[in-house]
Amino acid sequence: MFIKSSLVRKVIIPVTLAFLVSSSIISTVSANEKTSNFSDVSSRYAESVNYLVDYKISKGVSETQYGIDQQIKRGDAAIILANALGLPTEGTSDSGFTDVPKRGVAAINALKKAGIVDGKSSKHFGFDDLLKRGEIALMLTKSSAYNLKGNKDNVKFTDVNVRYSEAVAGLIDNKLTNGISATSFGTDDNLKRGEYAIFIYKAEMIKKESSADKIAPQLIYSGEKELKVGFNEIFEMPIVTATDNVDENLVVLNKVFFGITEVQSVDTKKPGTYTITFSAKDKAGNEAENLIIKVIVENEDTLSPAIAAAELAIANLPTIEELKTIHSEELLKAREYVMKVFAINEEAEIKGMDKLTDLEIQMAKLQAKESLEKAIASAEKAIVALPEIEQLKLENESLVLQARNFVNLVFELDAQAIIEGAEKLEKAEARIVELKKALELELAIAKAEAAISALPAIEQLTNDNSKAVKAARLNVTEALALDAQATIKGIEKLEAAEAKMKEIYQPELSFNTYASIVVFGEIRGLSTSFQNLSSEIVTVKKVEMFSGSALKFKYTKEELDSQDISTVISPYGQFGISLTIRSGIWQADDNYIKYTISDGTKDYEYISRLKK
């Protein structure tokens, strides 16, 4: 498994670093083959054949026949056994057998190197010879195969001599097979494909039982652990899945609590805090660490109904072309609904406000055409309705805008018209601008002071606080841009924090290391990566893997560069490699990757532990 990144490359380094190629496990299985297609597989053989096909250990003799009753050849049996054992084929020496076709060379080389098989002679393996029951007993019980042990004194078969006695005892005592009769094992009888499938399946099950699953599953969830949902809104249960080193399709359970009371679901008509606890257990009984998500149902929304009423009133108003002075009451009612909204939230957005404003202006024009005096009176009335300058507040802005609209309408009708109170309107407009600037500055200062206050004490600062310190400085800069003379509380703390961050600075990197291939508790494949979350270019100088204090492998910048792996990582760029470990490393809590990273001025060390 490789990380999807333009900076990730396959690494091929002799001895310690290599990628598993298709020849490393000799497969005779079609990926689309299904055991249900075999018409000759009865219930006696189904479980064994299913296992061999599903795990790509064997395949049928055709798309519809597994060949249950066909006698199996030594060569085919060797290929299936090599597949089941997962023997490595790289670096194996040639067996020297001249009768082995190309499809069986890798398997028989690997089996011979492991001491599991021998030929009929030094040059002849007997690839096309039929396999005998005695021969398979010798193969399966070898220590480098399934290491099956038994008590040879219990073997009473008359056709089992000294050569086969221990091997046959291993099969019998481990319940792989029985004799063909009470007195005969059938040592020289040819073995059928169906019997061989049962032998391999049972041996595999014994091997699996010897390495019981003790690793708990892991819950997978990528969302926020605190969710907010509006009153009476639809709440969708977060999607949480589970992954396990052995079992697939684990069921994830959840329990919902309102306070300490367990409930059926999150009720969005009942405001408050809910907690959802997710759990999972694998077939071995290992339990995943519970995942808890908090859901906050907000109080009933009074703003939305007010907005809906205002928008409906605006939608029911006539068009500009249809507007007449008799519609003035409808306009006023719509404006009243709008003001109710702004009384709840002056920043609320209402659809159709442009239409309402246009209609109000048009209405004013219509009324002004009937009487300029009425237009002037409307403007003067709007100005008089304004609070005194000393009492003016930001929430009065709509009144000031409305007064200006009336005044502009008067001037459209008569540019020379005299309107009493025009100076008051101008002052009100200027005052609104001042209030907006003051509020903007107040909010900016409050934001900067809050950011500074939220910073930890200087002696508690770590590299993780870098973004918070920078954000606080940005807030301060924004406030001073509004008023260079502004006083901001805590500025000395910010300056001290910035000085401290220069001392302890370390580029912010996010690491991810996990075992991509695990075979019975042994790590055969490993993926490790990091993302550069800092604004600086960093360079990978060294990547080392440790198991406890033991160094397992090391790659320098030069070695990585030689494999076309970019070691210079831009801001927000990614580095990653995927490794295949030939010799394998046992899974343990103290397995980790140590990175040595440079930002051009200093070297830093990072530890990335393997995720379970």
C-alpha positions as CSV (number, residue, x, y, z in Angstrom):
1,M,0.0,0.0,0.0
2,F,1.5,3.3,-1.0
3,I,0.6,6.9,0.0
4,K,-1.1,8.8,-2.8
5,S,1.3,11.7,-3.2
6,S,3.4,13.1,-5.9
7,L,6.4,13.0,-3.5
8,V,6.0,9.3,-2.7
9,R,8.1,6.8,-4.6
10,K,8.7,3.1,-4.5
11,V,11.9,2.3,-2.7
12,I,14.1,-0.6,-3.9
13,I,17.2,-1.0,-1.8
14,P,18.9,-4.4,-1.6
15,V,18.7,-6.6,1.6
16,T,16.7,-4.2,3.9
17,L,14.3,-2.4,1.6
18,A,12.4,-4.0,-1.3
19,F,8.9,-4.1,-2.8
20,L,7.0,-7.4,-2.9
21,V,6.7,-8.4,-6.6
22,S,4.2,-10.8,-8.1
23,S,6.7,-13.7,-8.0
24,S,7.2,-13.6,-4.3
25,I,4.1,-15.7,-3.7
26,I,3.3,-18.2,-6.4
27,S,-0.4,-17.8,-7.1
28,T,-2.5,-20.1,-9.2
29,V,-5.8,-18.4,-8.6
30,S,-7.9,-16.3,-10.9
31,A,-9.2,-13.1,-9.1
32,N,-12.7,-13.6,-10.5
33,E,-13.0,-17.3,-9.6
34,K,-15.8,-18.1,-7.1
35,T,-16.0,-21.5,-5.3
36,S,-19.8,-21.5,-5.9
37,N,-19.1,-22.2,-9.5
38,F,-17.6,-25.6,-8.8
39,S,-20.2,-28.3,-9.4
40,D,-18.1,-31.1,-8.0
41,V,-17.5,-29.7,-4.5
42,S,-19.7,-31.4,-1.9
43,S,-20.3,-30.2,1.6
44,R,-17.4,-32.4,2.8
45,Y,-14.9,-30.3,0.8
46,A,-16.7,-26.9,0.6
47,E,-15.0,-25.2,3.6
48,S,-11.5,-26.4,2.6
49,V,-11.9,-25.5,-1.1
50,N,-13.5,-22.1,-0.2
51,Y,-10.5,-21.3,2.0
52,L,-7.9,-22.2,-0.6
53,V,-9.6,-20.3,-3.4
54,D,-10.5,-17.2,-1.3
55,Y,-6.9,-16.9,-0.1
56,K,-5.5,-17.4,-3.6
57,I,-3.8,-20.7,-2.6
58,S,-5.4,-22.8,-5.3
59,K,-7.9,-22.8,-8.1
60,G,-10.1,-25.2,-10.0
61,V,-9.1,-27.3,-13.0
62,S,-11.8,-25.4,-14.9
63,E,-14.3,-22.7,-14.2
64,T,-16.9,-25.3,-13.1
65,Q,-14.7,-28.1,-11.7
66,Y,-12.3,-28.1,-8.8
67,G,-11.2,-31.6,-9.6
68,I,-12.1,-33.1,-6.2
69,D,-11.6,-36.7,-7.3
70,Q,-8.6,-36.1,-9.6
71,Q,-5.2,-37.3,-8.4
72,I,-2.8,-34.5,-7.8
73,K,0.7,-34.2,-9.2
74,R,3.8,-33.5,-7.2
75,G,4.4,-30.2,-9.0
76,D,0.8,-28.9,-8.5
77,A,0.9,-29.9,-4.9
78,A,4.3,-28.1,-4.4
79,I,2.9,-24.9,-5.9
80,I,-0.2,-25.0,-3.7
81,L,2.0,-25.7,-0.6
82,A,4.3,-22.8,-1.4
83,N,1.3,-20.4,-1.8
84,A,-0.2,-21.5,1.5
85,L,3.1,-21.1,3.4
86,G,3.8,-17.7,1.7
87,L,7.5,-18.6,1.2
88,P,9.7,-15.9,-0.1
89,T,11.1,-16.6,-3.6
90,E,13.7,-13.8,-4.0
91,G,17.2,-14.9,-3.4
92,T,16.5,-18.6,-3.6
93,S,19.0,-20.7,-5.5
94,D,18.1,-22.9,-8.4
95,S,17.0,-26.4,-7.3
96,G,18.9,-28.1,-10.2
97,F,15.8,-30.0,-11.3
98,T,15.5,-30.2,-15.1
99,D,11.9,-31.4,-15.3
100,V,10.3,-28.4,-13.6
101,P,8.4,-26.1,-16.0
102,K,8.6,-22.4,-15.6
103,R,5.3,-22.1,-13.6
104,G,6.7,-24.3,-10.9
105,V,10.3,-23.1,-10.7
106,A,9.8,-20.4,-8.0
107,A,7.7,-22.6,-5.7
108,I,10.0,-25.6,-5.9
109,N,13.1,-23.5,-5.4
110,A,11.6,-22.0,-2.3
111,L,10.4,-25.3,-0.9
112,K,13.7,-27.0,-1.5
113,K,15.6,-24.1,0.1
114,A,13.3,-24.5,3.1
115,G,14.0,-28.2,3.3
116,I,10.4,-29.2,2.7
117,V,10.8,-31.1,-0.5
118,D,13.5,-33.2,-2.3
119,G,13.6,-34.6,-5.8
120,K,13.4,-38.1,-7.0
121,S,17.1,-37.5,-7.8
122,S,19.5,-34.6,-8.0
123,K,18.2,-33.7,-11.4
124,H,14.7,-35.0,-11.4
125,F,11.9,-33.6,-9.2
126,G,9.1,-35.8,-10.5
127,F,7.0,-32.8,-11.4
128,D,4.3,-34.7,-13.3
129,D,4.4,-37.8,-11.0
130,L,1.4,-38.4,-8.8
131,L,1.7,-37.4,-5.2
132,K,1.4,-40.2,-2.6
133,R,-0.1,-39.9,0.9
134,G,3.2,-40.8,2.5
135,E,5.0,-38.1,0.6
136,I,2.6,-35.3,1.6
137,A,2.9,-36.4,5.3
138,L,6.7,-35.8,5.1
139,M,6.1,-32.4,3.5
140,L,3.5,-31.0,5.8
141,T,5.1,-32.0,9.1
142,K,8.5,-30.5,8.3
143,S,9.4,-27.8,10.9
144,S,9.8,-25.2,8.1
145,A,6.2,-26.1,6.9
146,Y,3.5,-26.7,9.6
147,N,5.8,-28.4,12.1
148,L,3.2,-31.0,13.1
149,K,4.3,-33.3,15.9
150,G,2.8,-36.6,17.0
151,N,3.6,-39.7,19.0
152,K,4.8,-42.4,16.5
153,D,4.1,-45.1,19.1
154,N,0.4,-44.5,18.4
155,V,0.8,-45.4,14.8
156,K,-0.4,-49.0,14.3
157,F,-0.7,-49.0,10.5
158,T,1.0,-51.9,8.9
159,D,2.1,-50.0,5.8
160,V,3.9,-47.2,7.6
161,N,7.6,-47.9,8.0
162,V,10.3,-46.0,10.0
163,R,10.7,-43.4,7.3
164,Y,7.1,-42.2,7.6
165,S,6.1,-43.0,11.2
166,E,6.8,-39.6,12.7
167,A,5.2,-37.7,9.8
168,V,2.1,-39.9,9.8
169,A,1.9,-39.5,13.6
170,G,2.0,-35.7,13.1
171,L,-1.0,-35.9,10.7
172,I,-3.0,-38.3,12.8
173,D,-2.5,-36.6,16.2
174,N,-3.3,-33.2,14.7
175,K,-6.5,-34.7,13.1
176,L,-5.6,-33.8,9.5
177,T,-6.5,-37.3,8.4
178,N,-7.0,-40.9,9.4
179,G,-5.9,-44.1,7.7
180,I,-7.8,-45.5,4.7
181,S,-8.7,-48.4,7.0
182,A,-8.1,-49.5,10.6
183,T,-4.7,-51.1,9.6
184,S,-3.6,-49.1,6.6
185,F,-2.6,-45.5,6.2
186,G,-2.3,-45.7,2.4
187,T,1.3,-44.6,2.4
188,D,1.8,-45.5,-1.3
189,D,-1.8,-44.5,-2.4
190,N,-2.1,-41.5,-4.7
191,L,-3.6,-38.4,-3.1
192,K,-6.6,-36.7,-4.6
193,R,-7.1,-32.9,-5.0
194,G,-10.0,-32.9,-2.6
195,E,-8.1,-34.7,0.1
196,Y,-5.1,-32.4,-0.4
197,A,-7.4,-29.4,0.0
198,I,-8.6,-30.7,3.4
199,F,-5.0,-31.4,4.5
200,I,-3.8,-27.8,3.6
201,Y,-6.9,-26.2,5.2
202,K,-6.6,-28.1,8.5
203,A,-2.9,-27.3,8.7
204,E,-3.6,-23.7,8.0
205,M,-6.3,-23.6,10.8
206,I,-3.8,-25.1,13.3
207,K,-1.3,-22.4,12.4
208,K,-3.9,-19.7,12.8
209,E,-5.0,-21.1,16.2
210,S,-1.4,-20.9,17.4
211,S,-1.3,-17.1,16.8
212,A,-4.6,-16.1,18.4
213,D,-5.9,-12.6,17.7
214,K,-5.2,-10.3,20.7
215,I,-5.3,-7.0,18.9
216,A,-8.4,-4.9,19.5
217,P,-10.2,-3.3,16.5
218,Q,-10.0,0.4,15.9
219,L,-12.9,2.8,15.4
220,I,-12.6,5.1,12.4
221,Y,-14.2,8.5,12.3
222,S,-13.0,11.6,10.5
223,G,-15.5,14.2,11.7
224,E,-15.7,16.6,14.6
225,K,-16.3,15.2,18.1
226,E,-18.6,18.0,19.1
227,L,-21.5,18.7,16.8
228,K,-24.2,21.4,16.9
229,V,-27.7,21.0,15.4
230,G,-30.4,23.5,15.2
231,F,-33.7,23.2,17.0
232,N,-36.1,20.8,15.2
233,E,-33.5,20.2,12.4
234,I,-32.8,16.8,11.0
235,F,-29.9,15.1,12.8
236,E,-27.9,12.4,10.9
237,M,-26.0,9.9,13.0
238,P,-22.2,10.2,12.4
239,I,-20.7,7.5,10.2
240,V,-18.3,5.4,12.3
241,T,-16.6,2.3,11.0
242,A,-14.3,-0.3,12.5
243,T,-11.1,-1.9,11.2
244,D,-9.5,-5.0,12.6
245,N,-6.3,-6.9,12.0
246,V,-8.3,-10.2,11.4
247,D,-12.0,-9.7,11.1
248,E,-13.9,-7.8,8.4
249,N,-17.2,-6.0,8.4
250,L,-17.3,-5.5,12.2
251,V,-20.6,-4.1,13.5
252,V,-20.3,-0.7,15.3
253,L,-22.8,-0.2,18.1
254,N,-23.9,3.1,19.6
255,K,-25.7,4.3,22.7
256,V,-27.2,7.8,23.0
257,F,-27.4,9.6,26.4
258,F,-29.2,12.8,27.3
259,G,-27.3,13.7,30.5
260,I,-27.0,10.4,32.3
261,T,-30.2,8.9,30.8
262,E,-30.0,6.6,27.9
263,V,-32.4,7.5,25.1
264,Q,-33.3,6.1,21.7
265,S,-31.9,8.9,19.6
266,V,-31.0,12.6,19.5
267,D,-34.3,14.5,19.8
268,T,-33.8,17.9,18.1
269,K,-37.0,19.2,19.6
270,K,-35.4,18.9,23.1
271,P,-32.5,21.3,23.4
272,G,-29.5,20.2,25.5
273,T,-26.3,18.1,25.3
274,Y,-26.4,14.5,24.1
275,T,-23.5,12.1,24.1
276,I,-23.2,9.2,21.6
277,T,-20.9,6.3,22.6
278,F,-19.7,4.1,19.7
279,S,-18.2,0.7,20.4
280,A,-17.0,-2.4,18.5
281,K,-15.8,-5.9,19.3
282,D,-14.1,-8.5,17.1
283,K,-14.8,-12.2,17.0
284,A,-12.0,-12.8,19.5
285,G,-13.7,-10.6,22.0
286,N,-11.2,-7.7,21.8
287,E,-13.0,-4.4,22.3
288,A,-12.1,-1.2,20.6
289,E,-11.6,2.0,22.6
290,N,-15.0,3.7,22.8
291,L,-15.5,6.8,20.6
292,I,-17.6,9.5,22.3
293,I,-19.3,12.3,20.2
294,K,-21.0,15.2,21.9
295,V,-24.1,16.6,20.2
296,I,-25.5,20.0,21.3
297,V,-29.1,20.7,20.3
298,E,-29.6,24.5,20.2
299,N,-32.5,26.3,21.7
300,E,-35.6,27.1,19.6
301,D,-34.9,29.5,16.8
302,T,-37.1,32.7,16.9
303,L,-35.1,34.4,14.2
304,S,-36.0,32.0,11.3
305,P,-39.8,32.4,11.7
306,A,-39.4,36.2,11.8
307,I,-37.3,36.1,8.6
308,A,-39.8,33.8,7.0
309,A,-42.7,36.2,7.8
310,A,-40.7,39.2,6.5
311,E,-39.8,37.4,3.3
312,L,-43.4,36.3,2.7
313,A,-44.6,39.9,3.2
314,I,-42.1,41.1,0.7
315,A,-42.9,38.4,-1.8
316,N,-46.6,39.3,-1.7
317,L,-45.9,42.9,-2.6
318,P,-46.7,44.1,-6.1
319,T,-44.1,44.7,-8.8
320,I,-42.7,48.1,-9.6
321,E,-45.0,48.3,-12.6
322,E,-48.1,47.4,-10.5
323,L,-47.3,49.7,-7.6
324,K,-49.8,52.3,-6.7
325,T,-50.2,54.7,-3.7
326,I,-52.9,52.4,-2.3
327,H,-50.2,49.8,-1.6
328,S,-48.5,52.0,1.0
329,E,-49.9,50.0,3.9
330,E,-48.6,46.8,2.5
331,L,-45.2,48.3,2.2
332,L,-45.3,49.6,5.7
333,K,-46.4,46.2,7.0
334,A,-43.5,44.5,5.2
335,R,-41.1,47.1,6.6
336,E,-42.5,46.4,10.1
337,Y,-41.7,42.6,9.7
338,V,-38.2,43.5,8.6
339,M,-37.7,45.7,11.6
340,K,-38.8,42.9,13.9
341,V,-36.1,40.7,12.3
342,F,-33.4,43.4,12.9
343,A,-34.6,43.8,16.5
344,I,-33.6,40.1,17.0
345,N,-30.4,40.2,14.9
346,E,-29.4,43.4,13.1
347,E,-27.0,41.3,10.9
348,A,-29.7,39.0,9.7
349,E,-30.1,38.5,5.9
350,I,-33.6,38.8,4.4
351,K,-34.3,37.8,0.8
352,G,-36.1,40.5,-1.2
353,M,-34.7,43.5,0.7
354,D,-33.6,45.1,-2.6
355,K,-37.2,44.7,-3.8
356,L,-38.6,46.3,-0.7
357,T,-36.2,49.2,-0.8
358,D,-37.0,49.7,-4.5
359,L,-40.7,49.6,-3.9
360,E,-40.3,52.1,-1.0
361,I,-38.4,54.4,-3.3
362,Q,-40.9,54.0,-6.1
363,M,-43.8,54.5,-3.6
364,A,-42.1,57.7,-2.5
365,K,-41.7,58.8,-6.1
366,L,-45.4,58.2,-6.8
367,Q,-46.4,60.1,-3.7
368,A,-43.9,62.8,-4.5
369,K,-45.4,63.2,-8.0
370,E,-48.7,63.8,-6.4
371,S,-47.3,66.4,-4.1
372,L,-43.7,67.6,-3.7
373,E,-44.8,69.0,-0.4
374,K,-45.7,65.5,0.8
375,A,-42.3,64.3,-0.3
376,I,-40.6,67.1,1.6
377,A,-42.8,66.4,4.6
378,S,-41.9,62.7,4.4
379,A,-38.2,63.5,4.3
380,E,-38.4,66.0,7.1
381,K,-40.5,63.6,9.2
382,A,-37.9,60.9,8.7
383,I,-35.2,63.3,9.8
384,V,-37.2,64.5,12.8
385,A,-37.7,60.8,13.8
386,L,-34.0,60.3,14.0
387,P,-32.6,60.3,17.5
388,E,-30.5,63.2,18.6
389,I,-26.8,62.9,17.6
390,E,-25.7,62.1,21.1
391,Q,-28.4,59.4,21.4
392,L,-27.8,57.9,18.0
393,K,-26.9,54.2,17.9
394,L,-25.9,51.7,15.2
395,E,-29.3,50.1,15.3
396,N,-30.6,53.4,14.0
397,E,-28.7,53.0,10.8
398,S,-31.8,51.8,8.9
399,L,-33.7,54.9,10.0
400,V,-30.8,57.2,8.7
401,L,-30.7,55.3,5.4
402,Q,-34.5,55.6,5.1
403,A,-34.3,59.4,5.8
404,R,-31.5,59.7,3.1
405,N,-33.7,57.9,0.6
406,F,-36.6,60.3,1.2
407,V,-34.2,63.3,0.9
408,N,-32.7,61.9,-2.3
409,L,-36.3,61.4,-3.6
410,V,-37.1,65.1,-2.9
411,F,-33.9,66.2,-4.8
412,E,-34.9,64.0,-7.7
413,L,-38.1,65.9,-7.9
414,D,-36.6,69.2,-7.3
415,A,-32.8,69.7,-6.9
416,Q,-33.4,73.2,-5.5
417,A,-35.8,72.0,-2.8
418,I,-35.2,73.1,0.8
419,I,-35.5,70.5,3.4
420,E,-35.4,71.4,7.1
421,G,-33.1,69.2,9.1
422,A,-30.7,68.2,6.2
423,E,-27.8,69.2,8.4
424,K,-29.0,66.9,11.1
425,L,-29.2,64.1,8.6
426,E,-25.6,64.7,7.4
427,K,-24.4,64.7,11.0
428,A,-26.3,61.5,11.7
429,E,-24.7,59.9,8.7
430,A,-21.3,61.0,9.9
431,R,-22.0,59.7,13.3
432,I,-23.1,56.3,12.0
433,V,-19.7,56.1,10.2
434,E,-17.9,57.0,13.4
435,L,-19.9,54.4,15.4
436,K,-19.1,51.7,12.8
437,K,-15.4,52.5,13.0
438,A,-15.5,52.6,16.8
439,L,-17.3,49.2,16.9
440,E,-14.9,47.8,14.4
441,L,-11.9,49.0,16.5
442,E,-13.6,47.7,19.7
443,L,-14.1,44.3,18.3
444,A,-10.6,44.2,16.8
445,I,-9.1,45.1,20.2
446,A,-11.3,42.6,22.0
447,K,-10.3,39.9,19.6
448,A,-6.6,40.7,20.0
449,E,-6.8,40.8,23.8
450,A,-8.8,37.5,23.8
451,A,-6.2,35.9,21.6
452,I,-3.4,37.1,23.9
453,S,-5.2,36.1,27.0
454,A,-5.8,32.6,25.6
455,L,-2.0,32.0,25.2
456,P,-0.4,29.8,27.9
457,A,2.0,31.1,30.4
458,I,5.4,31.8,28.9
459,E,7.0,28.9,30.8
460,Q,4.3,26.6,29.5
461,L,4.6,27.5,25.8
462,T,5.5,24.7,23.4
463,N,6.0,24.5,19.6
464,D,2.3,23.5,19.4
465,N,1.4,27.1,20.4
466,S,3.2,28.6,17.3
467,K,-0.1,29.2,15.4
468,A,-1.8,30.7,18.3
469,V,1.0,33.2,18.9
470,K,1.1,34.1,15.2
471,A,-2.7,34.5,15.2
472,A,-2.6,36.8,18.2
473,R,0.1,39.0,16.5
474,L,-2.1,39.2,13.4
475,N,-5.1,40.3,15.5
476,V,-2.9,43.0,17.1
477,T,-1.7,44.2,13.7
478,E,-5.3,44.4,12.4
479,A,-6.4,46.4,15.5
480,L,-3.4,48.8,15.1
481,A,-4.2,49.3,11.4
482,L,-7.5,50.8,12.5
483,D,-5.9,53.0,15.2
484,A,-2.2,53.1,15.6
485,Q,-2.6,54.6,19.0
486,A,-5.0,51.9,20.3
487,T,-4.1,50.4,23.7
488,I,-4.2,46.6,23.7
489,K,-3.9,44.8,27.1
490,G,-1.3,42.0,27.3
491,I,0.9,43.2,24.4
492,E,3.9,42.6,26.7
493,K,2.8,39.0,27.1
494,L,2.6,38.6,23.3
495,E,6.0,40.0,22.8
496,A,7.4,37.7,25.4
497,A,5.6,34.7,23.8
498,E,7.1,35.6,20.4
499,A,10.6,35.7,21.9
500,K,10.0,32.4,23.6
501,M,8.7,30.8,20.4
502,K,11.9,31.8,18.6
503,E,13.9,29.9,21.3
504,I,11.7,26.7,21.1
505,Y,10.6,26.8,17.5
506,Q,10.4,23.5,15.7
507,P,8.7,23.1,12.2
508,E,5.2,21.7,12.6
509,L,4.9,18.3,11.0
510,S,2.0,15.8,11.0
511,F,3.2,12.2,11.0
512,N,1.4,8.9,10.0
513,T,3.1,5.5,10.3
514,Y,1.4,2.2,10.2
515,A,2.0,-1.5,9.3
516,S,0.5,-2.0,5.8
517,I,1.2,-5.7,5.7
518,V,1.0,-7.9,8.8
519,V,1.4,-11.7,8.7
520,F,0.5,-13.5,11.9
521,G,1.8,-10.7,14.1
522,E,4.9,-10.0,12.0
523,I,5.2,-6.7,10.1
524,R,6.1,-7.4,6.5
525,G,5.1,-4.0,5.0
526,L,5.4,-0.5,6.5
527,S,4.2,3.0,5.3
528,T,5.4,6.2,6.9
529,S,4.7,9.8,5.9
530,F,4.4,13.4,7.2
531,Q,2.9,16.6,6.0
532,N,4.8,19.9,6.4
533,L,2.3,22.2,8.2
534,S,4.8,24.9,8.6
535,S,5.6,27.9,6.2
536,E,9.2,26.8,5.8
537,I,10.9,24.4,3.4
538,V,12.2,21.4,5.4
539,T,14.7,18.7,4.4
540,V,14.6,15.0,5.4
541,K,18.1,14.1,6.4
542,K,17.6,10.7,7.9
543,V,14.8,8.1,8.4
544,E,15.4,5.3,11.0
545,M,13.2,2.5,12.3
546,F,13.7,1.2,15.9
547,S,12.1,-1.7,17.8
548,G,12.8,-0.7,21.3
549,S,16.4,0.4,21.3
550,A,17.4,-1.8,18.4
551,L,17.9,0.0,15.1
552,K,16.2,-2.0,12.3
553,F,17.0,0.1,9.3
554,K,18.3,3.5,8.4
555,Y,18.1,5.7,5.2
556,T,20.0,8.9,4.7
557,K,19.1,11.8,2.5
558,E,21.6,10.6,-0.1
559,E,20.1,7.1,-0.2
560,L,16.6,8.4,-0.5
561,D,17.6,10.9,-3.2
562,S,19.3,8.0,-5.1
563,Q,15.9,6.3,-5.3
564,D,14.3,9.5,-6.8
565,I,12.5,10.2,-3.5
566,S,12.3,14.0,-2.9
567,T,13.7,14.9,0.5
568,V,13.1,18.7,0.2
569,I,9.5,19.3,1.3
570,S,7.8,22.6,0.5
571,P,5.3,24.3,2.9
572,Y,2.2,22.1,3.2
573,G,3.9,19.5,1.0
574,Q,4.1,15.8,1.8
575,F,6.8,13.2,2.2
576,G,6.2,9.4,2.3
577,I,7.7,6.0,1.6
578,S,6.3,2.5,1.7
579,L,8.6,-0.3,2.6
580,T,8.6,-4.1,2.4
581,I,10.5,-5.8,5.2
582,R,11.9,-9.2,4.0
583,S,12.9,-10.5,7.4
584,G,9.8,-9.1,9.2
585,I,9.5,-7.2,12.5
586,W,7.2,-8.4,15.3
587,Q,4.5,-6.0,16.2
588,A,5.2,-4.2,19.5
589,D,4.3,-1.0,21.3
590,D,7.9,0.2,21.1
591,N,8.2,0.1,17.3
592,Y,8.7,3.6,15.9
593,I,10.2,5.7,13.1
594,K,12.7,8.5,14.0
595,Y,13.0,11.3,11.5
596,T,15.9,13.8,11.4
597,I,14.6,17.0,9.8
598,S,16.4,20.3,9.0
599,D,14.9,23.7,8.3
600,G,18.3,24.9,6.9
601,T,19.4,26.4,10.2
602,K,19.0,23.6,12.7
603,D,18.3,19.8,12.8
604,Y,15.3,18.4,14.6
605,E,14.3,14.9,15.7
606,Y,10.7,13.6,15.5
607,I,9.3,10.3,16.6
608,S,6.4,8.7,14.7
609,R,5.0,5.6,16.4
610,L,3.3,2.8,14.5
611,K,-0.4,2.9,14.6
612,K,-2.1,-0.3,15.7
